């Protein structure tokens, strides 16, 4: 085989290798964009990482066992909102539905869109803490000085009582953190913003 043919064959192999590497990089980028929503869906379905399970309304037994649920609130440093639970702790029976409220106030002089993430501690309690209604991941527009009371409806799965490994779970903490939303939807909410003044909503 001539040197020219050898060089041509090597060039073709290098081109194929380059195309494969580009395909791998493109695939990895696509997975990176998809991983966040897929991971969130996985967590909300399984309770992984202390994420409460999103449940459906229905009949369930209410047991004598009582647990305390504590409410925690946090705001990212750059978001000028005040955020706090109306109750710091409630006690409820396992299987019992409970309604609680958090209050958020925009203390700045400009309209802001915020969104909240959440988790449950201790982490093993995540699969047993079920939310029927929640304001998490919903982009909320607040006018300057406006306060909004936001509900969360939840229960602790009575099936937790069947597993002796969770006998020592007596207190569960539900924690939310608000961040300023900078998505396209947030820009649309701010772009269509015509209201002003203060107020309270549900």
N, C-alpha and C positions, 0 to 999 in steps of 0.2 A: 504494500500500500504506500502510495506516495506521501510525502510530508504534507502536501496541500490537502489530501483527502483526510489525513489524520486530524489536521487542524479543523477542517470542516465538521468532522464527526464530534470533536470535542466542543466546538461551538454550539452544535445542536443540543448536546447533553447539558451544557451550561444554561442554554435558553430554557430547556424543559425544567431544570432545577429552579431557575429564577421564577418561572410561572407558578410552580408549586409553592414556593416560598411566599409569593404575593397572595396566592389563594389562602394560605394558612393565616397570614397577617389579616386579610380581609375578614376571614371567619372569626378570628379572635376579637377583632373590633366589634363585629356584629354581636358576638356573645356578651361582650362587655356592656353594650347598650341594652341587651335583653335581660341580663342577669339581675339587675335591680328590681324590676317589676316581678320577675319570676321568683326571686328570693322572697320578696314581700308576700306574694301569693302563697308560697310554700309555708312561710312562718305563720300566716293567718289561718291556714288550713290545719296545720299540725301543732301549733303552739311552740315551735322551735325557737330557741333563743329568748324565752320569756315573753313571746308575743301572744296576747290573748287570742283565743279562737273566736271567729265570728260565727255565732250560732243562729239557729232559726227558732222562732217562737214555737212553743209546744208544751204538752203536759209532761211533768217530771215529778218524781217523789221529792218531798221536802223532809229532810232528816232532822233529828234532834241536835246533831253536832253543829256547833257554832264556830264561825271563824270571824276574825276582825279584818276588815278591808280598809287600808289607809290610802289616802289620796295625796299624791305629790305633784308639784307643778314647777316647771322650769321655763325660762325664756332665754333664747340666745342673746349674747351681750349686745349685738347691734340692733335688736328689735325693741323699740320703745313702747312696749306693752306691759301692763300689769296683769298677772295671771295667777289665780288662786282658787282652790276648791272652796265651796260654801260650807262643807263639813270636812274636818280633817280625818275622821274615822267613823265607820259604821260597823255594827255587829249584826250578822245575819246568819240564818241557818243554811246549811248546805242544800242547794236546790232552790232556794228562795230568790225570786227576782227582786232587784232593788234599783231605784232611781236616784241618781246623784247629779249634782250640778257643779260645773266650774264657771267662774266669771272671769272674763277677759276685758280689759279696758285699754283703748289706744290713748296713751298719755302724750302723744306728740301733736304737732300742729299740721299734720298732713295725713291724707288717707293712706292706709297701708293694707296690703293683703297678707295674711299669715296662714300657715298650715301647721298642724301638730302631728308629731309621731308619738308612739307610746311603747311601754314595755311593762312587764310584771316581774316582781321579785317576791320570794326567791324564784330563780329561773325554773326549777322543776314544777312550780305551780302554773306555769304558762298554759299547758294543755288543758287544765281544769278550769281556768278562768274564762268564762264565755261572755261576749258582748252581744247584746241584741240591738243596741242603738249606740252610736258613737259619732263624735264630731271629728275624729282623727282623719287625716289625709283630705279633709274637705277645705278648700281654700275659702277663707273668710275675709270679707272686706269690712274694715272698720273705719268710720269717719273720725276726725279729730275729737277726742273726748268721749267717744261712744263706748258704752259697755254692753256686752252681750252675755247672757246666761246660757251655757251650753250643756245639754243633758248627756248622760251616759247611763244606759240600762244594762245590767249585768246579773250573772248568777255564777255560783261555783258548782260545777258538775257533781251531782251526787255519786257518780261512779268513782270519784276519788276516794270515797270512804271504803270501797271494796279492796283497795290496795294498801296493805299495811305499811308500805314504804313511805306513805304520805300521812301517817298518823301524827307526826310532829308538826305538820303545817297548820299553824293556828292563826297566823297573821300573813296577809297578802298585801303588797303595796302596788297600787296602780299609778304609774308615773307618766306624765305627758310633758313634752317639750315643744314649745312654739318657735317656729322659724319664719322669717320673712319669705314669702313666696315670690319667685321671680320667673315664673313660667309664662308661656304665651297666654294662658287663660287669665293669669293674674294681671298681665298687661291689658287684656281686654276688659277686665273688671274695672281697672283704674281708668281706662280710656272712656268707658261709659259712665263714669262716676259724675253724677250731677247733684247728688244730695249733699247737704251740709248740716252742721249742728250736731247736737248730742242726742243720744237716745239709748233705749235698752231693747234688745230683741231676744227671741228664744232660739 
